[in-house]
Amino acid sequence: MSVMRDNRRNFLKKTLYGGLALGVTGYAGLAQGANNLIKTNEAPDSVPVNRPGKGKSVMGLRCEPLSEVRIAVIGLGRGAGAVERMLHIEGAKIVALCDLQENRLKGNQERLKKAGHPEAVVYSGEEDWKKVCERDDIDLIYNATPWHLHVPVAVYAMKHGKHVVVEVPAAMTIDDCWALVDTAEETQRHCMMLENCCYDFFELATLNMARKGLFGEVYHGEGAYIHDLREYKHNKTGYYKMWRLEYSKKHTGNPYPTHGLGPVAQIMGINRGDRFDYLTSTSSNQYGLTLYAENTFGKDSPEAKATYKLGDMNQTVIRTVNGHTIVVVHDTTSPRPYDRIHKISGTKGYAVKYPDERIALEPNAHEFLKPEEFKELMKQYEHPLSKYIGEKAKSVGGHGGMDYIMDWRLIYCLRNGLPLDQDVYDAAAWSCIAELSERSVLNRSNSVDVPDFTRGEWKNAKPWPVIDMETVFS
Ligand SMILES: NC(=O)c1ccc[n+]([C@@H]2O[C@H](COP(=O)([O-])OP(=O)(O)OC[C@H]3O[C@@H](n4cnc5c(N)ncnc54)[C@H](O)[C@@H]3O)[C@@H](O)[C@H]2O)c1
């Protein structure tokens, strides 16, 4: 081993492992696989790119069509929206509800009753999600719990024969990403991350445009989650036991990469002809949470004196095996407008979503299309999904309709035995940025390799079916 590698190994031991040790209970308590990070005496230079699996690949997995999809929703914060949306989707039935908060259970039960649906079975114990997964009258577990429960619930659900969908990010550590992949392969069950931003109208349209070659070769993309959450994180009656603030105390890097990354990764064919190779990540200092606490609770308050490790601004640059690049930005603590960027840059054109949707194309790509040209192009390239279900989606709602399109499409695929638009490999590849960005930040932004969760299958995989018109209406 070279001196450089030795130095790096020592540095990692002192910073990443030593540093995280301060938050040992939090980290270990927050994710299954995190134990591995803390307990290892010999810290690896980087995570292994591949690991042997015991099951069969689930790339393009088709399962038995379900005439009705019987659903259990676990976690009724964000999950309450799913309950509402499922009431408007043909062939979806809410069978069970699980949460620790009685008022949330009651509110959602009322929602079902009001819509004329049968009452759901309710569960309210700390580990009742296990009982839910053990039921034999459920096909799909809709997992909208806080981050630390994503993987335990998903793994248990698949091991009990259920398909599972998991809120974002699907997992916070590399070990947990592998746990999802391994379990999906062993059980041959669907495990989809609920990356709703892939179903927003402009994202779907630019995916359609990219597939039809409008941008030429798309070699660069940018995505972000820039959303001022200071008030929410510091709200004692907001997130359950303030889980998001607790995470910000113990971790840096980008803990929430998938909203910006997912749509760009789909457009760029990640896991289907290309894959993430390595990344570098840099974070600024933390200011926002402390300043907010000083102003709200006072300079001497415990909130103001607490240490928050999460830097306000994190930027991660990913390079793919095919030589393309993606920038992913995270900032949830700065006073600025909401922004997911969504920039697509190709050899023939360019698109950007925020602050205004714009497109520029060769031979006049030095200027954006005029409003009427843009409107015409958007009409021409509207994605078949939004064309088909977009108006209803807008009326039902959920982030302007994208949540409904996602849920509708999920139920449609399950009822027709189709592969899902996002599979467990996407969930793992997009989510693993949480741990890898933290590793890079703690090691002076040195590069870290990204695992190949597909175990080489990315080379032969076909584009995901969301753009395949026939599967939308078949
Ligand atoms: N895709 C999106 O646009 C989006 C938006 C918001 C949140 N999210 C994700 O949704 C998830 C939940 O976030 P949230 O904002 O709803 O958080 P929340 O804290 O408001 O809700 C989580 C719910 O889980 C329940 N819960 C906690 N432990 C439980 C247990 N052991 N068994 C059953 N229920 C339990 C809590 O009582 C709470 O009602 C997170 O992963 C978050 O990242 C995604």
The ligand as an ORCA input file, in Angstrom:
! r2SCAN-3c Opt
* xyz 0 1
  N     -41.088     12.474     -1.201
  C     -41.390     13.607     -0.585
  O     -41.733     14.608     -1.193
  C     -41.319     13.625      0.911
  C     -41.861     14.708      1.627
  C     -41.812     14.661      3.028
  C     -41.224     13.582      3.671
  N     -40.695     12.568      2.928
  C     -40.119     11.390      3.577
  O     -41.172     10.714      4.260
  C     -40.659     10.105      5.444
  C     -41.481     10.573      6.642
  O     -41.335     11.977      6.747
  P     -42.451     12.855      7.481
  O     -42.194     14.271      7.099
  O     -43.787     12.299      7.250
  O     -42.034     12.637      9.010
  P     -43.013     12.668     10.293
  O     -42.113     12.603     11.469
  O     -43.967     13.792     10.159
  O     -43.873     11.341     10.147
  C     -43.351     10.090     10.426
  C     -44.457      9.260     11.037
  O     -43.910      7.970     11.355
  C     -44.454      7.590     12.609
  N     -43.589      6.593     13.242
  C     -42.421      6.771     13.906
  N     -41.973      5.604     14.397
  C     -42.876      4.665     14.037
  C     -42.996      3.266     14.285
  N     -42.090      2.600     15.016
  N     -44.059      2.617     13.785
  C     -45.016      3.270     13.073
  N     -44.958      4.599     12.821
  C     -43.904      5.282     13.302
  C     -44.557      8.867     13.405
  O     -45.482      8.762     14.457
  C     -44.991      9.862     12.328
  O     -46.391      9.973     12.248
  C     -39.199     10.475      5.493
  O     -38.464      9.450      4.923
  C     -39.086     11.701      4.621
  O     -37.806     11.854      4.047
  C     -40.740     12.583      1.564
*
